[in-house]
Amino acid sequence: MSSTHEYDNLGTGEFRILRLLRAEHSDYVLKCRLELVGLSDCLAIRYDALSYVWGSMAASVDIEIGNKTIKITETLSRCLKRLRLTDADLILWVDQICINQQDPDERSTQVQIMGDIYRNAVTVIAWLGDDPDGNSPILKQFLGDIHLDQNGEPDLECFVRNHLPEGESPKWGALDALLRLPYFTRVWVMQEVILGRKVSFRWSEIEFDLTRLRGLVDAAHRAGERELYGDGLIGTDGLHCAMSLTDPPESRSFEDIMNYVAHRHATDPRDRIYAILGFVEDGPSIVPHYDAPVQTVFTDAAMQVISLRKNLDILSYVSHPVNHRLDPAEWPTWVPTWDGRISTNIVDKFGHGYSVTNLNSFTLPALDAENRSLSIRGLLFSSIEFLGMLPEGSEVAKIMDNYAAAKVWDAWKLASGFEPTRKLYGPFFLDMFLSTLLGGWPEDDRDELRSNNSANDEFFRDFASFWADILARTVRWVQDSFEDPVPFVKERVVLADLLAVRFKGEKENTLSQESAPSVDWKSEMANDPVYIDHRTSLLEKMKQKFDEPTADFVSRELAYFYPGADWHKIYSRFNHAGSTRTFFLLSDGQIGIGPLIMEKTDVVAALNGGRVPFVLRPVDGGYFFVGECYMAGCVHENLSKETSLVETSDSDSQEPYRVRQDLSTDRQAIFNGHTIVKYAF
């Protein structure tokens, strides 16, 4: 029996390459040799790098290295036998063999240079696995339908026009089978494919390149937009994973890449960080350590980012799932997990244009290494008085099956019915409400707000259109719940009416003006010649469900708000901000949106170095960190023991959304070392 191969030590900048010896038959025993090379020499050495899924971690198959053996996984064994040549040796880099997996120190040092290894390979061979169901030949035909233009890019217009399969075509099933392969969900794939000079995908017997894959993925996406294939025919998770691979993000910052790959899988949680280090261009200097506890790796990374950025932006990436019990014994509540359990759309990415604290006065928080608690100075706003979460099974939720409709209407009823909120914001109540739902005014609308030229500001018309579209969809989707939809629409169309008034440049001083605008005004709005066809179709379909008088009323009331409006912009911002957060009211009347996990006992605070406010949960000795939030109208003051965080109205500014706020008496409270606690809880 052959003895186990013993690895020689590697010098600085060295790595091993595998010479896979030729064999006449695929079932012959795998034989190879290992050779040492240096990074400085790798450009002169022609080798390919293997990208694949390990599968089961159990190493059960022998591969001969000289006259000795090591064990590899069954998945890798099948891959190498498929790739092995009959007439020449194959020079490869394969992590499972070229790195001593039993040596944590070597694994750590090799991970640091893996980006260079893939970057310098002649070809990255992406092994997708076997195809027991016979989909790969059909996919090969599908790939052949993708023609390249003179620039070598997929000609999608030609493809969609001439080659797009019908919904029942087996080609869609073959593509779906491809996109459901585990390979596309793996976190290491991002580095391996993005850095490769040339990428060759191998699925059973077929081979294709990244350009062809991008063509298929884009075609599937376009087909989905045009509803040319049935629901569920193409799995959206696999499609999105493949799209992120074929169209990588422009930003290469550590935080953006971590968020970008959060939905991908890693057998070792530490690899969520280590797997991206090779292609991050703007991030901390993290040294992989596979013998370090997972919590330590993520905590240290978060602290390094805070130190590098000189702000608390990293805290905005914390996402606690709904019904999740915060337990610092399991995980520090202020440290992002980056595990994709819930969507993390950062409020600060939406161009709200403010910072709640003066970043120039940033002081690095103190970390208690023993319990991983974070000490941060900060100022309290006030506690949460009302939450906009709809109780499951409520009457409103049953009627308003459309999630967006339920969220917006519930928030409106809460805010408009709370006297402190109406008093606080006064004539700008509606402005602040919309800004809150969207995580801030869109950047291109803020200039018009600053000029106070509201008559030319189409943002309010856009939101009216967005709201009318939601109501039309709701009525159509849940028509069985309505004996008469008129009261439903009549009550809720008030919000669109108020938006129409605001679009005209008028200020609604009180919410007692909830009467509909005049017919003349509606007619003026409806005279806009720009219509969107699918909305007209939506109203026509809705009218078919009800008797003529009812249908005419509903469609007439909603159609006024359709012409000329850019509802897509509102939908996009709401889906990325408001729909993934809970609307809340503070005890002093301020409104905001925050994490779905919020509770009524939570408080909102400004922390030194934070662009946005944060939600904290008071506990004995300190606070748990709940997550970021957005509150319209926040601006910064120098955060210190001597300074209170009080909003001011700048007399030289014409920004109607900056509001004077009288904060609670404990606004100068200092979080004395236990903003996040790690012990006794």
Beta strands, then each sheet from edge to edge (+ up, - down):
strand 1: 14-20
strand 2: 31-38
strand 3: 48-51
strand 4: 59-65
strand 5: 68-73
strand 6: 90-93
strand 7: 123-129
strand 8: 199-203
strand 9: 206-209
strand 10: 366-368
strand 11: 373-375
strand 12: 378-387
strand 13: 582-586
strand 14: 591-594
strand 15: 603-607
strand 16: 614-619
strand 17: 622-628
sheet 1: 5+ 4- 2- 1+ 6- 3- 7- 8- 9+
sheet 2: 10+ 11-
sheet 3: 14+ 13- 12+ 15- 16+ 17-
end
